[in-house]
């Protein structure tokens, strides 16, 4: 006989606003730590790669390594969230993320930095997935907009303050200190989460982890991204290496699908794709990921390599994009809570994504900065309107028991889209820069000839293949390379446009379902109550029927006597 655990009455009772804010405090600080540790190095990456003697490929891989492991680990963390203690998992993710970030500060070459950034991504995947799942535990989809201001403020402080702080630290004390700045915040986050985050108790059950699925998913995604990053540089697009890598990725994907169909506890339940909302949200998330990650990586590079900015100045110059993201996420969140309508805002956000991506593909090294700021603001507003709300819509239609895998599924494809996008944009940028340097060889030779005694030094640096520090170049040489990098970076932004159009089409066809006012915990409690409401009368009717039948038989027996 199997005992049924009684429903947690505390889970069924709505949390007061004060309790929600207390629970969110540790969650917000944990998210702040992860965002700060990521953004604080964004503006100093060109300097870091230059000091470690890395090239454009190294620059792309430092970013891609984190995104790759984030993408791979996100659905794993999401599945674990459906099986184990979510609070403990969140604390574990913070620990992995921050320790790997601190270790990266001791890197001696690009390979060492890439390795630690890959481990950092494992923790980032947990923070991205678990923060969404825990939010669903304590805040209903309809009410979540009321708290978006807090998340927007944290995002703004980390995203605006991170690059600025990173630039100041790099210019004052050196880039290595950027990797240590998040440590005190991480300790505070772990203590605060332990003290304030109290989640409803979950029914214990026997679980099994889909290890084969984890290996196959990792192999498929890794092979695909390694191929995108190296093709056209280390080997030709049409080559034996391409055949092996693409063929391996396809084979691993096919085996992953077979394993997931047969697994007792699948890593990504394929039944989720029967849900039209989930499938369309996944498609839309890919474009959002490309826009978000691509812009954050290459806009900083544009400011330093195409406009000659220092790391600190580059942080200040990307504020318009963060402002667009912050204002749109807070404003739209408040409107969704007030009116309960979400689809019009997502459509407008997708249009902004298309406009921002296209307009950024037209910029040059001397484009009026007011126009560049407007283009960045549009892109940021598009990301702010779509990013969190796509997860919100999926959580609204998913089963309470699958909130973890559903939320992490959307986040996974957003990360995957961003990773593929950054890889493709990086490959396109690298190829374009090589072609433009060959075309402008005459201008470069003329500029070097005008440098006198410095000519040989700069010629040797350019021939080394190391990512150049454009702001330190003499005027004659700097103008040429600013034009080359501006042309290459703007060309790479054009790649995001067709994906943004696809995102708009997916959002248009999303089912326009009303948002529930119940949290995940309340929905679980309500479903148990519904089961009891249905089961008890049926059982009583059966019992009453048997009693009546017995009474009737007794009466008949008495009449015969």
Residue, then its C-alpha position, 0 to 999 in steps of 0.5 A: x500500500x502506498x501512502x499519499x503525502x498530505x498537501x502542504x497547506x502553506x503552499x496553497x495559501x498566497x504569499x503576502x507581498x512582504x514574504x515575496x520580497x523577502x524570498x526574492x532578495x536572495x534570488x535577486x542578489x544571486x542573479x546580480x552576482x552572475x550578471x556582474x561577473x559576466x558584464x564586468x569583463x565585457x568591455x575589457x575583453x579586447x584588452x584581455x585577449x591582446x595581453x594574452x596574445x590571442x586573436x579574433x578566434x580566441x575572442x570568439x571562443x572566450x565568449x562561446x565557451x561560456x555560452x556553450x556550457x550554459x546552453x548544455x547545462x540549462x535543461x539539465x538544471x531544469x530537470x534537476x529542479x523538477x526532481x531535487x531541492x531547488x534552493x540547494x541547487x541554486x546555491x550550488x550554481x552560485x558556488x560553481x559560477x563564482x569559483x570558476x570566475x575567480x579562477x579565470x583571473x589567474x589565466x596565463x593564456x587564452x586556452x586557460x581562460x577559455x577552460x575556466x569560462x566553460x566551467x563558469x557557464x555550468x553555473x550560469x546555466x543553473x542560475x538562468x534556469x533555476x531563477x525562472x523556476x523559483x519565481x514561478x513557485x512564489x509569483x503567479x504569471x499575472x502578478x509577475x509584472x509587479x515585481x519586474x521593476x526589481x528584476x529590471x533594476x538589478x539587470x540595469x545596475x549589473x549591466x550598466x555598472x558592470x562594464x563601467x566598473x570593469x573599465x575603471x578596474x582595467x584602466x586603474x589596476x589591471x583586468x585580472x581584478x575584474x574576475x575577483x570583484x563578484x566574490x563578496x557579493x557571492x558570499x552575501x548571496x549564499x547567506x541571504x538565500x539560506x535565510x530568506x528563500x523558503x520554498x514549499x516542501x516537495x513530495x519525495x519520490x524515486x528518481x532517475x537521471x538521464x545520463x545518456x541523454x546528457x552526453x548525447x545532447x552535449x555532443x550534438x551541441x558541442x560538435x555543431x558550435x565547434x564546426x561553426x566557429x572553426x569552419x572557414x578559418x581552420x578548415x574549409x566549409x566544404x571539407x572532410x572535417x565539416x562532414x565529420x562534425x555535422x554528421x556527428x551532430x546529426x547522429x547525436x541528435x537522432x540518438x538523443x531523440x530516441x533515448x528521450x522517447x524511451x527514458x523514464x525521466x527524459x532530460x527534455x520531454x519531447x511531449x512538450x513540443x506537442x504544446x503549440x505555445x512551447x514550440x513557438x516560444x522556442x523558435x522566438x527565443x532563438x532570435x532573442x538570444x542572437x540579438x541579446x548575446x550578439x549585441x552584448x559581445x560585438x557592440x563593446x568590440x565596435x566601440x573599442x575597435x571601430x571608435x577607438x574607445x577605452x574599456x571605460x568609455x565603451x561601457x558608457x557608450x552601450x548604456x542606450x541599449x541597457x536603457x531600452x532593455x530596462x525601460x521596456x521590461x519594467x513598463x511592459x511588465x507593469x502593463x501585463x499585470x494591470x491589463x492581463x494582455x501580453x501578445x501585443x507587447x511581444x509583437x512590438x518587441x519582435x518588430x523592435x528586434x528586426x529594426x534594431x538588428x537591421x539598423x546596426x548593420x548599417x553603422x560605420x566608424x564615423x556614424x553619428x553616435x546619436x543614431x547608433x544610440x537610437x539603434x542600440x535603444x531599439x534593440x534593447x527594447x526588443x530584447x526587454x519586451x520578449x526575453x522574460x515574457x516568452x518564459x512567462x507565456x510558457x510557464x502559464x500553459x505548462x503542467x506544474x510538474x513540468x515547470x522546470x523542464x519547460x522554463x529551462x527549455x525556452x532558456x536553453x534554446x535562447x542560450x543555444x541561439x545566442x551561442x550559435x549567433x555569436x559563433x556565426x557572427x564571430x566567424x563572419x567578422x573574422x573572415x570579413x576583417x581578413x578580406x578587408x585587410x587584404x583589400x586595404x593593404x595599400x592604405x596600411x602600407x602607406x600609413x606604416x610608412x608615415x610612422x618613421x621609427x615606429x613603423x617596424x614595431x607596428x608592422x610586427x604587431x599586425x603580422x603577429x595575428x594578435x587582436x590589435x588595441x586600436x585606441x593605442x594606434x597612431x592616427x594614420x593607422x587607427x583610421x584604417x583599422x577603425x574603418x575595417x572593424x566597423x565594416x566587419x562588425x556591422x556586416x555581422x549584425x546583418x546575420x541577426x535580421x532573418x532570425x528576428x523576422x522568424x521570431x516575429x512570425x512565431x510570436x504572431x501565431x502564439x495562442x493568446x491565452x489569459x494569464x493565470x493568477x496562481x503560482x506553481x505551488x498553488x496550482x499543484x495544491x489546487x490540482x490535488x484538491x480537485x482530485x480529492x473533490x472528484x474522488x471523495x464523492x465517487x468513493x462515497x457514492x460507491x460505499x453508499x450504493x453498497x450499503x443500500x444494496x445490503x439494506x435492500x437484501x435484508x428487507x427482502x429476506x425479512x419479508x419472505x420470513 
